[in-house]
Amino acid sequence: MGRKAKFTDEERPKKGKGRKDKRQKDPEAPFKFDKKVIQQDEDDKKLSHRQKQRAAKRQKKKEEWKEKRKEIKEKRKKKSEQPSEEAQIPDPKKKKTPLSGASAEIKNELLSKFAGKNSKWVKKHKKQKDDDEMDVDDELPSGNDNDDSSEEETYAVQNLRDVDSEEGTEDEAEDQPENSDQPENPDQSENQSEDENQESDMQLNIASGDVFTFPSEDDIKSLSSIPEIETRIKDVLLVLSNFNKFREENRYRSDYVALLTNDLCKYFSYNQFLMEKIMNLFPLDELMSFLEASETQRPLTIRTNSLKIRRRDLAQALISRGVNVDPVGKWSNVGLVVYNSPVPVGATPEYLAGFYMLQAASSLLPVIALAPRENERILDLCAAPGGKASHIAALMKNTGVLFANDANKARVNGIVGNFHRLGITNSVITCYDGRTYPQVMKGFDRILVDAPCTGTGVIAKDPSVKISKDEVDVQKCFTLQRELLLAAIDCLNARSKTGGYLVYSTCSILPEENEAVVNYALKKRDVKLVPTGLDFGTEGFVNYRQHRFHQSLNLTRRFYPHTHNMDGFFVAKFKKFSDVIPKQKPNTTEDSIDSGSKQS
């Protein structure tokens, strides 16, 4: 070690700060510590521009309420100072005059009503009772002027509009009556009073049975505004719900039904024929629900092409593009519901790559009921534009042979384009009339017949159905449907080891195109109905008005827009036993539903 150097004070090196000097000192504020100012600055920093505007509005409202309270108090002071017409300042020199005979009798009647248990109440509100007597005496034609009122008995009658909605002072509480169950906000009080009046009027009308008066013919023709028609529809539905109680004398149920039909045609823009068909189909409590549901579009749905992608991967790809999707339900493992999309769903790269197909949820049901298997020979008799046929090919995993047929050549081109985009390679596309298909080819394991129909289940997509369809159109449709169904049954192989099944479906809700056609096929061919395999849906009709169908028709399924949130649809599944055509009995009158209607 070396020796320590000796330095002078000037040459000695300066040392750095010690530990005590390095500690952080207390902050020194350049201004006085005021909590209110600091809190206000912090609040201004935290609040956004919108929040500041709302706070200013609230402050402005409070100031307005304070001004109103002051005006109310000033008015009350003026009323108490100035003599009113009803209660004048009495002269102490004058003596109190007794009540006249008529007023004394009225006073006794009023007192007799509040006897017994209500005696405490009468004593408690004696001032209010005396004022009522004073009003009665003023109305009676008597020559004596009663000056019985005094300053103590006069009191200011408070209006509901004078009540403060936020804060109530003690002076206002003294002016109000004791039973103060009124709402604080004047607008709420007015609305409650109106609702109570409406409810009381409705109860009185129902109790008296005077709910609806049947209009005259001139009133029916002159009525044109939509709100008036809507109110009359509700009134008629109320009368029909309890007809014996609310109907008018010498009025039949048919009169009210005809009036309701006319109003519904005007309100929903239907023709008379179709509205009568729908009214015969649904009860009154479901009628309005179906008509209103048919006015709105069903949710947009897509079907995942399982040949190229899984549903989970497709959903992730669409969500990354900003598309809001969800599974369509537990009954399908390929369907997705699209709630909103920033881009057209039919123009995304995923759509062009064949990852999915735009298809309604109800169109998935017939293929699920058909349940195709691999290495089968399947026919789609009415395949255009190819949504159901491509679904069948995806379930077959491009094995076996799929025949997609349609009678319209222009629509067949759409099938070809969709099959190329979706990557389907096991298909044969044909263009024949389905009624002559047994002459072309037979021996199919499974067949799908999505027959042409009137489209009464998809009115939301095509509103022209409301006014364009009539009885002739329905008759043409169910005649064609019967011929197609019988031809498809003849093409089916009854000896198939895995199949022998046929699914018949329509997008109509009319029994003439559904249950009547199925019932006709049960009589003409050796087939029977089997469960569709669908866990939900409404059972098909066994009894419809004067018609009686086969008991096995309860295995068919109906779907409605107001109950299942999908387009109106009908699905039935057949099982073929043999190629034998049963002999028909002569003079059969139940072959068609229209024969029964003609007889009736």
ABEGO torsion letter per residue (X at the ends): XBBBBBBBAAABBBBBBBAAAABBBBBBBABBBBAAAAAAAAAAAABBAAAAAAAAAAAAAAAAAAAAAAAAAAAAAAAAABBBAABBBBBAABBBBBBBAAAAAAAAAAAAAABEAAAAAAAAAAAAAAAAAAAAAAABBBABBBAABBAAABBBBBBAAABBAABBBAAAAAABBABBABBABAAAAAAAAAAAAAAAAAAAAAAAGBABBBBBAAAAAABABAAAAAAAAAAAAAAAABAAAABBBGBBAAAAAAAAAAAAAAAAGBBAAAAAAAAAABBAAAAAAAAAAAABBBBBBBBBBAAABBAAAAAAAAAAAGBBBBBAEAABAABBBBABBABBAAABAAAAAGABBBBBAAAAAAAAAAGBBBGBBBBBABAOAGAAAAAAAAAAGGBEBBBBBBABAAAAAAAAAAAAAAGBAABBBBBBBAAAAAAABBGBABBBBBBBBAGAAAAAABAAAAAABBAAAAAAAAAAAAAAAAAAAAABBAABAABGBBBBBBABABAAABAAAAAAAAAABBBBBBBAGBABEBBBBABBEABBBBAAAAABBBBBAAAAGBBBBBBBBBBBABABBBBBBBGBAAABAAAAAAAX
